[in-house]
């Protein structure tokens, strides 16, 4: 194996690697050894499953599962998952978060409200409750810059980017008001495009706006876009 690294991720007829097999059997020690010498936990079998997906599920149990509900061995599954996720950071779930995203103020009770975003973040980081994430399951990062406008221009038209910048300037200059303004009807009206103007339904009423715009919304959006770019860069770098 030391001479032929390709053997580590060699796949059988069903696409399983040695790491898939070790994970099925809950052999945490074997999973760690395989990863330490170069096995990749991201390799998928013919059904597009990684070793994490099949952890604790033996091939016999899988055959039974085809005729009913599949029940993995919980202890084996936990042993294998802990070993794989502790040994290969790139297999963990990455959550990227920044406090500046809380500057996007909305109408009270809206799904994008800062209080809801913070509650979700706090829950993910919490070590309490039966549904908590274990420290080896998840990576939490705040290391993201605001996305440059030229990057935003790759996915949005120049008209849209200019509209958002102009709206941000308008909101900043309003006399001391911190109240968010309805965003949807403004973008529908400003951009003369049927796709943005609601089609036969027309321009939305402000109270029914899908989202809102506040003084901190532009920077919050740029920070969120930067978080996406940061995460993509890590995935491409296999980190």
C-alpha positions in Angstrom: 0.0 0.0 0.0 2.9 2.4 0.8 4.3 1.7 -2.7 0.9 1.7 -4.5 -1.2 4.5 -3.1 -3.9 3.8 -5.7 -4.9 0.7 -3.8 -6.2 2.8 -0.9 -9.1 4.1 -3.0 -9.5 1.0 -5.2 -13.2 0.4 -5.9 -15.0 -2.9 -6.1 -17.9 -3.6 -8.5 -20.3 -1.5 -6.4 -17.8 1.4 -6.1 -16.9 0.7 -2.5 -13.4 1.4 -1.3 -11.6 -0.2 1.7 -12.7 2.8 3.7 -16.4 2.2 2.8 -16.0 -1.4 4.0 -14.3 -0.3 7.3 -17.0 2.3 7.9 -19.8 -0.2 7.3 -18.3 -2.4 10.0 -17.8 0.5 12.4 -14.0 -0.1 12.5 -13.0 3.3 13.7 -9.4 2.3 14.2 -9.1 1.0 10.7 -10.8 4.1 9.2 -8.2 6.3 11.0 -5.3 4.2 9.7 -6.6 4.2 6.1 -7.0 8.0 6.2 -3.7 8.6 7.9 -1.9 6.8 5.0 -3.8 8.5 2.3 -7.4 7.2 1.8 -9.9 9.7 0.7 -13.3 9.9 2.6 -14.9 11.8 -0.2 -14.8 8.9 -2.7 -18.4 7.9 -3.7 -19.7 4.4 -4.6 -21.9 3.6 -7.6 -24.9 4.9 -5.6 -23.0 8.2 -5.0 -22.4 7.5 -1.3 -19.3 8.3 0.7 -18.0 6.1 3.6 -19.8 8.5 6.0 -23.1 7.7 4.2 -22.8 3.9 4.7 -21.2 3.9 8.1 -22.8 1.2 10.3 -24.7 -0.3 7.4 -23.5 -3.8 6.6 -24.1 -5.2 3.1 -26.5 -7.8 4.7 -28.4 -5.0 6.4 -28.5 -3.2 3.1 -30.1 -6.1 1.4 -32.8 -6.3 4.1 -33.2 -2.5 3.8 -34.2 -2.9 0.2 -37.4 -4.7 1.4 -38.1 -2.4 4.3 -36.7 0.4 6.4 -32.9 0.5 6.6 -31.6 0.5 10.2 -27.9 1.1 10.6 -26.0 -0.1 13.7 -25.9 3.2 15.7 -22.8 2.3 17.7 -20.8 1.2 14.6 -22.0 4.3 12.7 -20.9 6.7 15.5 -17.5 5.0 15.8 -16.9 5.2 12.1 -18.2 8.7 11.6 -16.2 10.1 14.6 -13.0 8.5 13.3 -13.4 9.7 9.7 -14.5 13.2 10.6 -11.8 13.6 13.2 -9.1 12.4 10.8 -10.2 14.2 7.6 -11.3 17.8 8.2 -12.5 18.2 4.6 -15.2 15.7 5.2 -16.9 17.8 7.9 -19.7 20.3 7.4 -18.4 23.8 7.1 -20.5 26.7 8.5 -19.3 30.2 7.7 -20.7 33.0 9.7 -20.0 36.7 10.4 -21.6 39.2 12.7 -21.9 41.8 10.0 -24.7 39.7 8.5 -26.8 40.7 11.5 -26.8 44.3 10.2 -29.3 43.3 7.5 -32.4 44.5 9.4 -35.9 43.3 8.3 -39.5 43.6 9.3 -40.1 41.9 12.7 -40.9 38.2 12.3 -39.4 38.0 8.8 -37.5 34.8 7.9 -34.3 36.8 7.4 -34.5 38.7 10.8 -31.2 39.0 12.6 -32.6 37.3 15.7 -33.4 34.2 13.7 -29.9 34.1 12.1 -28.3 34.5 15.5 -30.5 31.8 17.0 -29.5 29.3 14.3 -25.8 30.2 14.8 -26.0 29.8 18.5 -27.8 26.4 18.2 -25.2 25.1 15.8 -22.4 26.1 18.2 -24.2 24.8 21.3 -23.0 21.7 23.0 -26.4 21.0 24.7 -29.4 18.9 23.6 -29.7 15.5 22.0 -29.7 17.1 18.5 -26.4 19.0 19.0 -23.5 18.8 16.6 -20.4 17.1 18.0 -17.2 19.1 17.7 -15.8 16.5 15.2 -18.9 16.8 12.9 -18.7 20.5 12.0 -16.2 23.3 11.3 -17.3 26.8 12.2 -15.5 29.8 10.6 -15.8 33.6 10.7 -12.9 34.0 8.3 -14.6 35.6 5.3 -14.1 39.0 3.7 -16.8 41.0 1.8 -17.0 39.9 -1.8 -15.7 42.5 -4.2 -18.3 44.0 -6.5 -16.4 42.6 -9.5 -17.1 39.2 -8.2 -20.8 40.0 -7.7 -20.8 41.2 -11.3 -20.1 37.6 -12.4 -23.6 36.5 -11.4 -25.6 39.8 -11.5 -26.1 42.3 -14.3 -24.4 45.7 -14.0 -27.9 47.3 -13.9 -28.8 45.2 -10.8 -25.5 45.9 -9.0 -25.9 49.7 -9.7 -29.5 49.6 -8.4 -28.5 47.9 -5.1 -25.6 50.4 -4.6 -28.0 53.3 -5.3 -30.6 52.0 -3.0 -28.0 51.6 -0.3 -27.0 55.2 -0.7 -30.6 56.3 -0.5 -31.2 54.4 2.7 -28.0 55.8 4.3 -29.1 59.4 3.6 -32.6 59.1 5.0 -33.1 61.4 8.0 -32.1 59.2 10.9 -34.5 56.4 10.0 -33.3 52.9 10.8 -36.5 51.2 9.6 -36.0 48.8 6.7 -37.7 49.5 3.4 -39.5 46.9 1.2 -37.0 45.7 -1.3 -39.1 43.6 -3.8 -41.4 46.3 -5.2 -38.4 48.7 -5.6 -36.3 46.2 -7.6 -39.4 45.3 -9.7 -40.0 49.0 -10.5 -36.4 50.0 -11.1 -35.4 47.2 -13.5 -37.6 47.4 -16.6 -37.6 43.6 -17.1 -40.8 41.5 -17.1 -38.9 38.9 -15.1 -38.5 41.4 -12.3 -42.0 43.0 -12.6 -44.0 40.1 -11.3 -45.5 39.1 -14.7 -49.3 39.1 -14.6 -49.3 39.6 -10.8 -47.7 43.0 -11.1 -45.5 44.8 -8.6 -45.8 43.5 -5.1 -47.3 45.5 -2.3 -44.7 46.7 0.2 -46.2 44.7 3.1 -45.9 41.5 1.1 -42.3 42.1 0.1 -40.2 39.0 -0.1 -37.3 40.8 1.6 -36.3 44.2 3.0 -33.4 46.6 2.7 -31.7 48.5 5.5 -28.6 50.5 6.1 -26.5 47.4 6.7 -28.0 45.2 4.0 -25.5 45.8 1.3 -22.5 45.1 3.5 -24.3 42.1 5.0 -25.0 40.7 1.5 -21.4 41.3 0.4 -20.2 39.5 3.5 -22.5 36.6 2.9 -21.3 36.3 -0.7 -17.8 36.4 0.6 -18.6 33.5 2.9 -19.7 31.5 -0.1 -16.5 32.3 -2.0 -14.5 31.4 1.0 -16.2 28.0 1.3 -15.9 27.3 -2.4 -12.2 28.0 -2.3 -11.7 25.6 0.6 -13.7 22.9 -1.2 -11.6 23.4 -4.4 -8.4 23.2 -2.4 -9.7 20.0 -0.8 -9.4 21.4 2.7 
